[in-house]
Amino acid sequence: MNKVLNFFSFPILIIGLIALSNGTLNYINIFEYKQDSNINSSNQINRLYSEKEITLKDPPISEKLTNKLFVKVRVKPINPKIISKIENRIDLNDFTNLADRDFNYLEPSKKQFVQTVLPIIINENQNILITRNFIIDLKTKLETFKTLKNEEVRRLNKIALKYNINFSNKHKLDLVEEILENVDIIPNSIVLAQAAIESGWGKSRFAMEYNALFGEYTYDQNQGVVPLEREFGDKHLIKSFSSYDGSVSSYFKNINSHSAYKDFRAVRNVMRNKNNFSNINLLIKNLDSYAEDINYINTLSAVIEKNNFNKFDLKVISY
């Protein structure tokens, strides 16, 4: 009887061991798979967040106290050599009013263009300074009282929206800092030279018929005109405007918001902190992506130098 039981028990034992072995191996395989999955996920996370910093911050006192998760994109540090070329200036009182005699050195064809466009550029820069003063006042209020009035918040958000800055779920103080870093003046000489280059001193078809001074692209059929020499397959239009004012305003918004000019804004921010915008070549070097011409930077610098446009950088308009 025992022999019979042993006869049947032995195969069952073998089958059990095999099943157990398979189960164990499957468990090991599943464990290894999970480990591999974790490794893959980690690699994905590293790829996604290698240039980002995740931090937890507290909201302003005026808001409901809850922890919020923020992802901050790290900004590429500015070359120290560039920073060393910008000296600190304590005071800057060299501004003078723009006058008719300031244009007398220009030849007639250029004089008419500069007389027309420069006051619009100066006015835009002065409006930006007004905006910055408002933002700086808000910063002081936030640092002192930790809150803002509803009307101030609405105006702050409107400014952020204009320059494509996300304001939802963002601390007001962080938003204020971001606006101050991105929205600032552009030296008159640079804007004037770019307008001259892109519009052929106001003589191009786009400038004369559509008030387009800077050759800005758009894909909105209601806002642009088809370039005559547009290559087959291209879909871009040249942005049109009802006046030169609109073209200048759009240009400033473009430089102050588009990701292509983040390095320009970073250098300018150092200049702002040191109260010194005199070395405009440091800014010009970061406008190489504005046009497809590989010599664009050299052309821009040459137009400024040849026409002595630097003299207009410290000009203002009295109202």
Phi, psi and omega in degrees: 000314179298324178296323179294316179298317179297324180299317180279329184289324185298313177298321180297320178299316180298314180299319180297318179296320179296316180298316179297320179298315179297318179298317179295317180296319178297320179297317178297318179297318179297318180298316179295323180296318179295321178297316179299320179298319179295320179296316179298317180298318180298317178298319179297316180298317179298320179293320183287325189243015180297334180253015183234160180233124181260127180224156173254134180229156176269142179284168176301156182301327183290343181263166176295131185284102175218151177283135180236143181264128180236142175247118182252128178279127180289135179268133179299126182297147180283142177304125180304331179296325178292315180299321181294339180277353180253110182274151176287138175234126183284317184227152180216087183242036184265008182289140176227157180286140176291132181228160181301325182293342180293344183260356189296336183282347184275147174292153189309315184295322179282325182301316180298318180295311182296318179299329181279315189273321185303314179301327178292319179296313180299318179298319179295318178296321179293324176294323178295322178295325176296317178299316180297319179298322177296315180295320179296321176298319178296321179299317178297318179296318180295319180291333182268310187252351178066012181205165179228160174286156181301319180295323178293321178296317179298317180292322177299313180295325179295320178295316179299317180298320181301322184257023175057038178256124181292129182242354181282141180053037180233136178301140183299323180293322176295320179296317179300314180298319181294321178295316180296329179284332186256332186252109181204178182291161170237124183314133183307321183297320181293313181297316181297317180294319178294322177297319180296316181293310186289334183252003183060045182058039177082006184260355181290159179301318182293324179288317185285323184260335186231010177057027181266108184266340190239008177059035182290141178274153171210159176242012178268116182299335182275352185240359185222175180230144183286126176294139182296327183255026179294133182289153180300132181098336177288145183239001183287154175240164173264125184296131180251158184219158178280344180201166175300325181304316180295323179294316179296316180298319179294321178299314180298318178297320180300309181294326184273001183223330186288141182297336181296340184245024180294326178291323175302314182292326180294315178295318179298325179295323175296318178299319179296316180294331179262003177056043185212107179251019188289326183270078185289343179298332177294330177278318182302322182299340181259020176247018184295336181275000183292324182226159180285341181296122182291342179261016187300318181298315179295320179297316180298315179297320181294319180296319179295314183290313183297324183260008177053044182288343179302332182296343182268354185293335181250028178261140177230169178240130177267139181251000000 
